[in-house]
Structures are given as C-alpha cells and as structure tokens.
Amino acid sequence: MKILTEFLPILLFFIAYKFYGIYVATAVAIAAAVIQVGWLKFSKKPVEKMHWITLIMLVIFGGSTILLQDETFIKWKPTVINWIFAGAFIGSQFIGKKTLAERAMSKALTLPTIIWIRLNISWAAFFIFSGILNLYVAFNFDTDTWVNFKLFGLMGLTFVFVILQVLFVSRYIKQQA
C-alpha cells in the first residue's frame, strides 16, 4: 500500500494528462502532493525529506508551468530532483561518518565500509544518469512520449537498478546460522 501512496501523484499526473493535457495534469500532481504531505502530517506520520523535496519542486516547477503556460518547467522537475538526490549522495561521501546509503540502510544491512561507498557512488551515478536521460527524452521527443517515459521508463529503470543493487549487496551478506 505504501508504494501506491508514494507514486500516487505521478500516477494521477499520468491519468490526468491522458484525459486533460499537461496543464491540468500538472495541477492534479501539485494537489495530490499537497494532499499526500497534508495527510501524512494529519495522521501524525513522518513526512520524509523526499516528500518535502518533491512537493517543493512540484510547486515551483509545476506552478511555473501553469502560470507561464510552458511545459518546459515540469519537464525539468524530475531532472532537478534526481540531481538533488545525486548531490546528497555525493555530499555524504565528505560530510559525516557514514554515507547516505549507509545511513538509509544500515539498520537492515551490515556491509564493509568500501561496499557502502560503492553503493553510495552507484546511487549518485544512477540519479545523475536518470536526470540526463529525462532531459534527453523531454527535449527530443513529444510530450506524450515524455509523460509515458516519466511513469514507465523512469520507474522501470529505478526498479531494474534496485534489483541490480540487491544482487550486488547480496554477495556481501553473511548467512546467519
């Protein structure tokens, strides 16, 4: 159920786009993200940094798209978010004692320091690549193709990357007797 609520704004954006176009879809995504964060706050559940970053970027880029009637802004949003995440992963290499990957997953995994570093770097590279790929699709194909790519391409790419990360990490996990 959590995965559905995580991707609800993207899913609603996609559906609204198919029926009403980019500007209505953008407004729907903004409203969905506001409701999502509002519901989490109202339910007294933690609002993760990812939700705040996504909401803020959606309001900035989506709001600019609607106000200026220019879809370029909303097309930049996934790239900016991906690059913010990449920057966070890269920055964590130099700030603090643990990388962002280790901070996020060390409760579930025990890995050698070098593996945490490699995992962290791979996530940074993935986010950089995803941002570049989003720009390529956004500005070399029509909006219909970009919207489909945003939902299915980026999500599929992320799913494949996570599976590859699990396979990579699984080599270093010791079986408990």
Biotite code that builds the C-alpha atoms (Angstrom):
import biotite.structure as struc

atoms = struc.array([
    struc.Atom([0.000, 0.000, 0.000], chain_id="A", res_id=1, res_name="MET", atom_name="CA", element="C"),
    struc.Atom([2.870, 2.369, 0.802], chain_id="A", res_id=2, res_name="LYS", atom_name="CA", element="C"),
    struc.Atom([4.259, 2.091, -2.728], chain_id="A", res_id=3, res_name="ILE", atom_name="CA", element="C"),
    struc.Atom([0.900, 3.174, -4.145], chain_id="A", res_id=4, res_name="LEU", atom_name="CA", element="C"),
    struc.Atom([0.804, 6.284, -1.979], chain_id="A", res_id=5, res_name="THR", atom_name="CA", element="C"),
    struc.Atom([4.439, 7.049, -2.872], chain_id="A", res_id=6, res_name="GLU", atom_name="CA", element="C"),
    struc.Atom([3.662, 7.080, -6.587], chain_id="A", res_id=7, res_name="PHE", atom_name="CA", element="C"),
    struc.Atom([0.118, 8.424, -6.375], chain_id="A", res_id=8, res_name="LEU", atom_name="CA", element="C"),
    struc.Atom([0.983, 11.965, -7.582], chain_id="A", res_id=9, res_name="PRO", atom_name="CA", element="C"),
    struc.Atom([2.845, 10.512, -10.589], chain_id="A", res_id=10, res_name="ILE", atom_name="CA", element="C"),
    struc.Atom([0.008, 8.114, -11.378], chain_id="A", res_id=11, res_name="LEU", atom_name="CA", element="C"),
    struc.Atom([-2.617, 10.855, -11.081], chain_id="A", res_id=12, res_name="LEU", atom_name="CA", element="C"),
    struc.Atom([-0.462, 13.132, -13.259], chain_id="A", res_id=13, res_name="PHE", atom_name="CA", element="C"),
    struc.Atom([-0.337, 10.409, -15.922], chain_id="A", res_id=14, res_name="PHE", atom_name="CA", element="C"),
    struc.Atom([-4.097, 9.771, -15.849], chain_id="A", res_id=15, res_name="ILE", atom_name="CA", element="C"),
    struc.Atom([-4.983, 13.476, -15.883], chain_id="A", res_id=16, res_name="ALA", atom_name="CA", element="C"),
    struc.Atom([-2.567, 14.068, -18.753], chain_id="A", res_id=17, res_name="TYR", atom_name="CA", element="C"),
    struc.Atom([-4.193, 11.363, -20.868], chain_id="A", res_id=18, res_name="LYS", atom_name="CA", element="C"),
    struc.Atom([-7.644, 12.955, -20.417], chain_id="A", res_id=19, res_name="PHE", atom_name="CA", element="C"),
    struc.Atom([-6.984, 16.686, -19.993], chain_id="A", res_id=20, res_name="TYR", atom_name="CA", element="C"),
    struc.Atom([-3.445, 17.602, -21.064], chain_id="A", res_id=21, res_name="GLY", atom_name="CA", element="C"),
    struc.Atom([-0.255, 18.785, -19.427], chain_id="A", res_id=22, res_name="ILE", atom_name="CA", element="C"),
    struc.Atom([-1.558, 21.816, -17.543], chain_id="A", res_id=23, res_name="TYR", atom_name="CA", element="C"),
    struc.Atom([-4.450, 20.051, -15.802], chain_id="A", res_id=24, res_name="VAL", atom_name="CA", element="C"),
    struc.Atom([-2.164, 17.083, -15.112], chain_id="A", res_id=25, res_name="ALA", atom_name="CA", element="C"),
    struc.Atom([0.380, 19.408, -13.522], chain_id="A", res_id=26, res_name="THR", atom_name="CA", element="C"),
    struc.Atom([-2.288, 20.973, -11.291], chain_id="A", res_id=27, res_name="ALA", atom_name="CA", element="C"),
    struc.Atom([-3.514, 17.497, -10.320], chain_id="A", res_id=28, res_name="VAL", atom_name="CA", element="C"),
    struc.Atom([0.037, 16.416, -9.412], chain_id="A", res_id=29, res_name="ALA", atom_name="CA", element="C"),
    struc.Atom([0.528, 19.522, -7.253], chain_id="A", res_id=30, res_name="ILE", atom_name="CA", element="C"),
    struc.Atom([-2.797, 18.961, -5.487], chain_id="A", res_id=31, res_name="ALA", atom_name="CA", element="C"),
    struc.Atom([-2.034, 15.260, -4.976], chain_id="A", res_id=32, res_name="ALA", atom_name="CA", element="C"),
    struc.Atom([1.380, 16.028, -3.478], chain_id="A", res_id=33, res_name="ALA", atom_name="CA", element="C"),
    struc.Atom([-0.080, 18.671, -1.151], chain_id="A", res_id=34, res_name="VAL", atom_name="CA", element="C"),
    struc.Atom([-2.798, 16.238, -0.049], chain_id="A", res_id=35, res_name="ILE", atom_name="CA", element="C"),
    struc.Atom([-0.217, 13.459, 0.373], chain_id="A", res_id=36, res_name="GLN", atom_name="CA", element="C"),
    struc.Atom([2.011, 15.537, 2.659], chain_id="A", res_id=37, res_name="VAL", atom_name="CA", element="C"),
    struc.Atom([-1.017, 17.016, 4.433], chain_id="A", res_id=38, res_name="GLY", atom_name="CA", element="C"),
    struc.Atom([-2.426, 13.565, 5.086], chain_id="A", res_id=39, res_name="TRP", atom_name="CA", element="C"),
    struc.Atom([0.881, 12.342, 6.495], chain_id="A", res_id=40, res_name="LEU", atom_name="CA", element="C"),
    struc.Atom([1.075, 15.379, 8.799], chain_id="A", res_id=41, res_name="LYS", atom_name="CA", element="C"),
    struc.Atom([-2.598, 14.988, 9.833], chain_id="A", res_id=42, res_name="PHE", atom_name="CA", element="C"),
    struc.Atom([-2.068, 11.269, 10.522], chain_id="A", res_id=43, res_name="SER", atom_name="CA", element="C"),
    struc.Atom([0.974, 12.174, 12.606], chain_id="A", res_id=44, res_name="LYS", atom_name="CA", element="C"),
    struc.Atom([3.144, 10.009, 10.359], chain_id="A", res_id=45, res_name="LYS", atom_name="CA", element="C"),
    struc.Atom([6.658, 11.160, 9.486], chain_id="A", res_id=46, res_name="PRO", atom_name="CA", element="C"),
    struc.Atom([6.990, 13.180, 6.300], chain_id="A", res_id=47, res_name="VAL", atom_name="CA", element="C"),
    struc.Atom([10.200, 12.031, 4.675], chain_id="A", res_id=48, res_name="GLU", atom_name="CA", element="C"),
    struc.Atom([12.636, 14.514, 3.167], chain_id="A", res_id=49, res_name="LYS", atom_name="CA", element="C"),
    struc.Atom([11.895, 13.016, -0.244], chain_id="A", res_id=50, res_name="MET", atom_name="CA", element="C"),
    struc.Atom([8.228, 14.038, 0.114], chain_id="A", res_id=51, res_name="HIS", atom_name="CA", element="C"),
    struc.Atom([9.173, 17.605, 1.045], chain_id="A", res_id=52, res_name="TRP", atom_name="CA", element="C"),
    struc.Atom([11.683, 17.929, -1.799], chain_id="A", res_id=53, res_name="ILE", atom_name="CA", element="C"),
    struc.Atom([9.207, 16.516, -4.295], chain_id="A", res_id=54, res_name="THR", atom_name="CA", element="C"),
    struc.Atom([6.430, 18.794, -3.049], chain_id="A", res_id=55, res_name="LEU", atom_name="CA", element="C"),
    struc.Atom([8.598, 21.914, -3.133], chain_id="A", res_id=56, res_name="ILE", atom_name="CA", element="C"),
    struc.Atom([9.962, 21.133, -6.608], chain_id="A", res_id=57, res_name="MET", atom_name="CA", element="C"),
    struc.Atom([6.480, 20.287, -7.862], chain_id="A", res_id=58, res_name="LEU", atom_name="CA", element="C"),
    struc.Atom([5.090, 23.580, -6.582], chain_id="A", res_id=59, res_name="VAL", atom_name="CA", element="C"),
    struc.Atom([8.000, 25.549, -8.090], chain_id="A", res_id=60, res_name="ILE", atom_name="CA", element="C"),
    struc.Atom([8.239, 23.805, -11.462], chain_id="A", res_id=61, res_name="PHE", atom_name="CA", element="C"),
    struc.Atom([4.581, 22.854, -11.757], chain_id="A", res_id=62, res_name="GLY", atom_name="CA", element="C"),
    struc.Atom([3.462, 26.300, -10.671], chain_id="A", res_id=63, res_name="GLY", atom_name="CA", element="C"),
    struc.Atom([5.772, 27.871, -13.258], chain_id="A", res_id=64, res_name="SER", atom_name="CA", element="C"),
    struc.Atom([4.389, 25.525, -15.908], chain_id="A", res_id=65, res_name="THR", atom_name="CA", element="C"),
    struc.Atom([0.813, 26.552, -15.143], chain_id="A", res_id=66, res_name="ILE", atom_name="CA", element="C"),
    struc.Atom([1.458, 30.270, -14.643], chain_id="A", res_id=67, res_name="LEU", atom_name="CA", element="C"),
    struc.Atom([3.610, 30.680, -17.740], chain_id="A", res_id=68, res_name="LEU", atom_name="CA", element="C"),
    struc.Atom([1.767, 28.048, -19.808], chain_id="A", res_id=69, res_name="GLN", atom_name="CA", element="C"),
    struc.Atom([5.134, 26.481, -20.639], chain_id="A", res_id=70, res_name="ASP", atom_name="CA", element="C"),
    struc.Atom([5.586, 22.738, -20.188], chain_id="A", res_id=71, res_name="GLU", atom_name="CA", element="C"),
    struc.Atom([9.374, 23.102, -20.186], chain_id="A", res_id=72, res_name="THR", atom_name="CA", element="C"),
    struc.Atom([9.343, 23.681, -16.427], chain_id="A", res_id=73, res_name="PHE", atom_name="CA", element="C"),
    struc.Atom([7.522, 20.480, -15.492], chain_id="A", res_id=74, res_name="ILE", atom_name="CA", element="C"),
    struc.Atom([9.829, 18.529, -17.806], chain_id="A", res_id=75, res_name="LYS", atom_name="CA", element="C"),
    struc.Atom([12.835, 19.791, -15.835], chain_id="A", res_id=76, res_name="TRP", atom_name="CA", element="C"),
    struc.Atom([11.393, 18.760, -12.440], chain_id="A", res_id=77, res_name="LYS", atom_name="CA", element="C"),
    struc.Atom([12.419, 15.049, -12.479], chain_id="A", res_id=78, res_name="PRO", atom_name="CA", element="C"),
    struc.Atom([15.942, 16.010, -13.511], chain_id="A", res_id=79, res_name="THR", atom_name="CA", element="C"),
    struc.Atom([16.306, 18.611, -10.776], chain_id="A", res_id=80, res_name="VAL", atom_name="CA", element="C"),
    struc.Atom([15.012, 16.182, -8.142], chain_id="A", res_id=81, res_name="ILE", atom_name="CA", element="C"),
    struc.Atom([17.325, 13.428, -9.387], chain_id="A", res_id=82, res_name="ASN", atom_name="CA", element="C"),
    struc.Atom([20.287, 15.794, -9.319], chain_id="A", res_id=83, res_name="TRP", atom_name="CA", element="C"),
    struc.Atom([19.409, 16.974, -5.806], chain_id="A", res_id=84, res_name="ILE", atom_name="CA", element="C"),
    struc.Atom([19.434, 13.339, -4.678], chain_id="A", res_id=85, res_name="PHE", atom_name="CA", element="C"),
    struc.Atom([22.721, 12.738, -6.536], chain_id="A", res_id=86, res_name="ALA", atom_name="CA", element="C"),
    struc.Atom([24.194, 15.763, -4.784], chain_id="A", res_id=87, res_name="GLY", atom_name="CA", element="C"),
    struc.Atom([23.055, 14.428, -1.423], chain_id="A", res_id=88, res_name="ALA", atom_name="CA", element="C"),
    struc.Atom([24.695, 11.055, -2.089], chain_id="A", res_id=89, res_name="PHE", atom_name="CA", element="C"),
    struc.Atom([27.907, 12.696, -3.305], chain_id="A", res_id=90, res_name="ILE", atom_name="CA", element="C"),
    struc.Atom([27.955, 15.159, -0.402], chain_id="A", res_id=91, res_name="GLY", atom_name="CA", element="C"),
    struc.Atom([27.543, 12.345, 2.099], chain_id="A", res_id=92, res_name="SER", atom_name="CA", element="C"),
    struc.Atom([30.893, 10.959, 0.928], chain_id="A", res_id=93, res_name="GLN", atom_name="CA", element="C"),
    struc.Atom([32.516, 14.001, 2.534], chain_id="A", res_id=94, res_name="PHE", atom_name="CA", element="C"),
    struc.Atom([30.133, 15.002, 5.331], chain_id="A", res_id=95, res_name="ILE", atom_name="CA", element="C"),
    struc.Atom([29.646, 12.829, 8.366], chain_id="A", res_id=96, res_name="GLY", atom_name="CA", element="C"),
    struc.Atom([30.975, 9.416, 9.238], chain_id="A", res_id=97, res_name="LYS", atom_name="CA", element="C"),
    struc.Atom([28.501, 7.432, 7.128], chain_id="A", res_id=98, res_name="LYS", atom_name="CA", element="C"),
    struc.Atom([27.415, 7.726, 3.519], chain_id="A", res_id=99, res_name="THR", atom_name="CA", element="C"),
    struc.Atom([23.770, 8.397, 2.760], chain_id="A", res_id=100, res_name="LEU", atom_name="CA", element="C"),
    struc.Atom([23.357, 4.796, 1.583], chain_id="A", res_id=101, res_name="ALA", atom_name="CA", element="C"),
    struc.Atom([24.681, 3.530, 4.902], chain_id="A", res_id=102, res_name="GLU", atom_name="CA", element="C"),
    struc.Atom([22.503, 5.906, 6.914], chain_id="A", res_id=103, res_name="ARG", atom_name="CA", element="C"),
    struc.Atom([19.438, 4.772, 4.991], chain_id="A", res_id=104, res_name="ALA", atom_name="CA", element="C"),
    struc.Atom([20.099, 1.026, 5.063], chain_id="A", res_id=105, res_name="MET", atom_name="CA", element="C"),
    struc.Atom([22.456, 0.194, 7.918], chain_id="A", res_id=106, res_name="SER", atom_name="CA", element="C"),
    struc.Atom([19.601, -0.920, 10.196], chain_id="A", res_id=107, res_name="LYS", atom_name="CA", element="C"),
    struc.Atom([18.783, -3.673, 7.723], chain_id="A", res_id=108, res_name="ALA", atom_name="CA", element="C"),
    struc.Atom([22.297, -4.471, 6.430], chain_id="A", res_id=109, res_name="LEU", atom_name="CA", element="C"),
    struc.Atom([25.804, -4.809, 7.725], chain_id="A", res_id=110, res_name="THR", atom_name="CA", element="C"),
    struc.Atom([28.337, -4.210, 4.979], chain_id="A", res_id=111, res_name="LEU", atom_name="CA", element="C"),
    struc.Atom([32.042, -3.373, 4.786], chain_id="A", res_id=112, res_name="PRO", atom_name="CA", element="C"),
    struc.Atom([32.774, 0.358, 4.509], chain_id="A", res_id=113, res_name="THR", atom_name="CA", element="C"),
    struc.Atom([34.081, 0.050, 0.936], chain_id="A", res_id=114, res_name="ILE", atom_name="CA", element="C"),
    struc.Atom([30.808, -1.584, -0.144], chain_id="A", res_id=115, res_name="ILE", atom_name="CA", element="C"),
    struc.Atom([28.786, 1.243, 1.424], chain_id="A", res_id=116, res_name="TRP", atom_name="CA", element="C"),
    struc.Atom([30.944, 3.703, -0.522], chain_id="A", res_id=117, res_name="ILE", atom_name="CA", element="C"),
    struc.Atom([30.456, 1.800, -3.793], chain_id="A", res_id=118, res_name="ARG", atom_name="CA", element="C"),
    struc.Atom([26.724, 1.557, -3.160], chain_id="A", res_id=119, res_name="LEU", atom_name="CA", element="C"),
    struc.Atom([26.570, 5.261, -2.421], chain_id="A", res_id=120, res_name="ASN", atom_name="CA", element="C"),
    struc.Atom([28.504, 6.186, -5.563], chain_id="A", res_id=121, res_name="ILE", atom_name="CA", element="C"),
    struc.Atom([26.331, 3.921, -7.683], chain_id="A", res_id=122, res_name="SER", atom_name="CA", element="C"),
    struc.Atom([23.186, 5.650, -6.399], chain_id="A", res_id=123, res_name="TRP", atom_name="CA", element="C"),
    struc.Atom([24.693, 9.054, -7.160], chain_id="A", res_id=124, res_name="ALA", atom_name="CA", element="C"),
    struc.Atom([25.610, 7.910, -10.675], chain_id="A", res_id=125, res_name="ALA", atom_name="CA", element="C"),
    struc.Atom([22.135, 6.453, -11.174], chain_id="A", res_id=126, res_name="PHE", atom_name="CA", element="C"),
    struc.Atom([20.461, 9.735, -10.220], chain_id="A", res_id=127, res_name="PHE", atom_name="CA", element="C"),
    struc.Atom([22.784, 11.731, -12.484], chain_id="A", res_id=128, res_name="ILE", atom_name="CA", element="C"),
    struc.Atom([22.097, 9.340, -15.368], chain_id="A", res_id=129, res_name="PHE", atom_name="CA", element="C"),
    struc.Atom([18.327, 9.417, -14.750], chain_id="A", res_id=130, res_name="SER", atom_name="CA", element="C"),
    struc.Atom([18.365, 13.205, -14.811], chain_id="A", res_id=131, res_name="GLY", atom_name="CA", element="C"),
    struc.Atom([20.268, 13.297, -18.090], chain_id="A", res_id=132, res_name="ILE", atom_name="CA", element="C"),
    struc.Atom([18.011, 10.650, -19.621], chain_id="A", res_id=133, res_name="LEU", atom_name="CA", element="C"),
    struc.Atom([14.916, 12.591, -18.563], chain_id="A", res_id=134, res_name="ASN", atom_name="CA", element="C"),
    struc.Atom([16.232, 15.719, -20.307], chain_id="A", res_id=135, res_name="LEU", atom_name="CA", element="C"),
    struc.Atom([17.068, 13.734, -23.427], chain_id="A", res_id=136, res_name="TYR", atom_name="CA", element="C"),
    struc.Atom([13.547, 12.293, -23.669], chain_id="A", res_id=137, res_name="VAL", atom_name="CA", element="C"),
    struc.Atom([11.866, 15.558, -22.645], chain_id="A", res_id=138, res_name="ALA", atom_name="CA", element="C"),
    struc.Atom([13.557, 17.638, -25.318], chain_id="A", res_id=139, res_name="PHE", atom_name="CA", element="C"),
    struc.Atom([13.990, 15.137, -28.145], chain_id="A", res_id=140, res_name="ASN", atom_name="CA", element="C"),
    struc.Atom([10.518, 13.574, -28.159], chain_id="A", res_id=141, res_name="PHE", atom_name="CA", element="C"),
    struc.Atom([6.968, 14.842, -27.949], chain_id="A", res_id=142, res_name="ASP", atom_name="CA", element="C"),
    struc.Atom([5.238, 15.456, -24.616], chain_id="A", res_id=143, res_name="THR", atom_name="CA", element="C"),
    struc.Atom([3.184, 12.260, -24.922], chain_id="A", res_id=144, res_name="ASP", atom_name="CA", element="C"),
    struc.Atom([6.364, 10.200, -25.132], chain_id="A", res_id=145, res_name="THR", atom_name="CA", element="C"),
    struc.Atom([7.898, 12.081, -22.216], chain_id="A", res_id=146, res_name="TRP", atom_name="CA", element="C"),
    struc.Atom([4.842, 11.519, -19.987], chain_id="A", res_id=147, res_name="VAL", atom_name="CA", element="C"),
    struc.Atom([4.921, 7.790, -20.765], chain_id="A", res_id=148, res_name="ASN", atom_name="CA", element="C"),
    struc.Atom([8.663, 7.711, -20.128], chain_id="A", res_id=149, res_name="PHE", atom_name="CA", element="C"),
    struc.Atom([8.235, 9.596, -16.847], chain_id="A", res_id=150, res_name="LYS", atom_name="CA", element="C"),
    struc.Atom([5.863, 6.964, -15.486], chain_id="A", res_id=151, res_name="LEU", atom_name="CA", element="C"),
    struc.Atom([7.016, 3.745, -17.103], chain_id="A", res_id=152, res_name="PHE", atom_name="CA", element="C"),
    struc.Atom([10.591, 4.457, -18.177], chain_id="A", res_id=153, res_name="GLY", atom_name="CA", element="C"),
    struc.Atom([11.950, 6.127, -15.064], chain_id="A", res_id=154, res_name="LEU", atom_name="CA", element="C"),
    struc.Atom([10.014, 3.832, -12.734], chain_id="A", res_id=155, res_name="MET", atom_name="CA", element="C"),
    struc.Atom([11.122, 0.750, -14.690], chain_id="A", res_id=156, res_name="GLY", atom_name="CA", element="C"),
    struc.Atom([14.698, 1.950, -14.744], chain_id="A", res_id=157, res_name="LEU", atom_name="CA", element="C"),
    struc.Atom([14.592, 2.506, -10.988], chain_id="A", res_id=158, res_name="THR", atom_name="CA", element="C"),
    struc.Atom([13.136, -0.965, -10.423], chain_id="A", res_id=159, res_name="PHE", atom_name="CA", element="C"),
    struc.Atom([15.881, -2.599, -12.508], chain_id="A", res_id=160, res_name="VAL", atom_name="CA", element="C"),
    struc.Atom([18.544, -0.565, -10.714], chain_id="A", res_id=161, res_name="PHE", atom_name="CA", element="C"),
    struc.Atom([17.223, -1.599, -7.280], chain_id="A", res_id=162, res_name="VAL", atom_name="CA", element="C"),
    struc.Atom([17.251, -5.268, -8.345], chain_id="A", res_id=163, res_name="ILE", atom_name="CA", element="C"),
    struc.Atom([20.856, -4.885, -9.505], chain_id="A", res_id=164, res_name="LEU", atom_name="CA", element="C"),
    struc.Atom([21.747, -3.254, -6.172], chain_id="A", res_id=165, res_name="GLN", atom_name="CA", element="C"),
    struc.Atom([20.156, -6.145, -4.267], chain_id="A", res_id=166, res_name="VAL", atom_name="CA", element="C"),
    struc.Atom([22.177, -8.621, -6.327], chain_id="A", res_id=167, res_name="LEU", atom_name="CA", element="C"),
    struc.Atom([25.359, -6.615, -5.721], chain_id="A", res_id=168, res_name="PHE", atom_name="CA", element="C"),
    struc.Atom([24.778, -6.332, -1.962], chain_id="A", res_id=169, res_name="VAL", atom_name="CA", element="C"),
    struc.Atom([23.660, -9.949, -1.556], chain_id="A", res_id=170, res_name="SER", atom_name="CA", element="C"),
    struc.Atom([27.214, -11.136, -2.216], chain_id="A", res_id=171, res_name="ARG", atom_name="CA", element="C"),
    struc.Atom([28.351, -9.403, 0.969], chain_id="A", res_id=172, res_name="TYR", atom_name="CA", element="C"),
    struc.Atom([25.588, -10.512, 3.305], chain_id="A", res_id=173, res_name="ILE", atom_name="CA", element="C"),
    struc.Atom([26.627, -13.356, 5.552], chain_id="A", res_id=174, res_name="LYS", atom_name="CA", element="C"),
    struc.Atom([24.094, -16.061, 6.272], chain_id="A", res_id=175, res_name="GLN", atom_name="CA", element="C"),
    struc.Atom([23.146, -16.282, 9.919], chain_id="A", res_id=176, res_name="GLN", atom_name="CA", element="C"),
    struc.Atom([23.077, -19.777, 11.395], chain_id="A", res_id=177, res_name="ALA", atom_name="CA", element="C"),
])
